[in-house]
Amino acid sequence: MINQQVIELDNVVVQTEGNIVSDMGGEKVMLSISNGKYYNLGEIGGEIWERIKEPVSVHSLVDSLIDQYEVEKNECRNHVTAFLCSLAGEGLVQVKS
């Protein structure tokens, strides 16, 4: 069963180790060595993945995406936190308070 974790704007997120990521036609795909699953992160998910190589606050992540893409802050925040919750549930990111 996947643990559901709540991601807040003041949390800090970073990639977990042990994932192989490749660019395929502008979209990121990943193989998790620890669980043996493949993931298609998509274009924006791949962009988020690249931005969390080093620890970053969710707030800073959302702000940087708003600066790059035409998106409303609430919509961006909701999508980013949902995406990060999915990654956290699969053990692909670490979340720190």
C-alpha positions in Angstrom: 0.0 0.0 0.0 1.3 3.5 -0.9 1.6 5.9 1.9 -0.1 9.2 1.3 2.0 12.1 2.4 0.8 15.7 2.6 3.2 18.1 1.0 3.2 21.7 2.2 4.8 24.8 0.6 7.4 25.0 3.4 8.6 21.4 3.0 11.9 20.7 1.3 12.0 17.9 -1.3 14.9 16.1 -3.0 15.3 13.1 -5.3 16.0 9.8 -3.7 19.0 7.9 -5.0 18.8 4.8 -7.1 16.8 6.0 -10.1 17.8 5.9 -13.8 16.3 8.7 -15.8 16.4 9.2 -19.5 15.0 11.8 -21.9 12.8 10.3 -24.6 11.4 12.8 -27.0 11.3 15.7 -24.5 9.7 13.6 -21.8 11.5 12.1 -18.8 11.2 8.4 -18.1 12.6 6.8 -15.0 13.4 3.3 -13.7 13.4 2.9 -9.9 16.1 0.4 -9.0 14.6 0.0 -5.5 11.1 -1.1 -6.7 11.7 -2.1 -10.3 9.0 0.1 -11.7 9.1 2.4 -14.7 7.6 5.9 -14.6 6.8 8.4 -17.3 7.3 11.8 -15.7 6.3 13.7 -18.8 7.7 17.0 -19.9 6.7 19.2 -16.8 7.2 16.3 -14.4 10.7 15.9 -15.9 11.3 19.6 -15.4 10.3 19.3 -11.7 12.5 16.2 -11.4 15.5 18.1 -12.7 14.8 21.0 -10.2 14.8 18.7 -7.2 18.3 17.1 -7.8 19.3 19.3 -4.8 17.0 20.0 -1.9 14.6 22.8 -2.6 11.5 24.2 -0.9 8.2 23.5 -2.5 7.5 27.2 -2.4 10.6 28.0 -4.4 9.9 25.2 -6.8 6.4 26.6 -7.5 7.6 30.1 -7.8 10.3 29.1 -10.4 7.7 27.2 -12.4 5.3 30.2 -12.4 8.2 32.3 -13.7 8.8 29.9 -16.6 5.3 28.9 -17.5 2.0 30.7 -17.9 0.1 29.2 -15.0 -1.9 30.6 -12.1 -0.2 30.2 -8.7 -3.0 28.1 -7.1 -3.2 25.8 -10.1 0.6 25.4 -10.2 0.8 24.8 -6.4 -2.0 22.1 -6.6 -0.4 20.3 -9.5 3.1 20.4 -8.1 2.1 19.2 -4.6 -0.1 16.4 -6.1 2.8 15.3 -8.3 5.3 15.4 -5.4 2.8 13.4 -3.2 2.7 10.7 -5.9 6.5 10.7 -6.0 6.8 10.5 -2.2 4.2 7.7 -2.1 6.4 5.7 -4.4 9.5 6.5 -2.4 11.1 8.5 -5.2 11.6 11.7 -3.2 12.4 12.6 0.3 10.3 15.2 2.1 11.6 17.3 5.0 9.8 19.7 7.2 
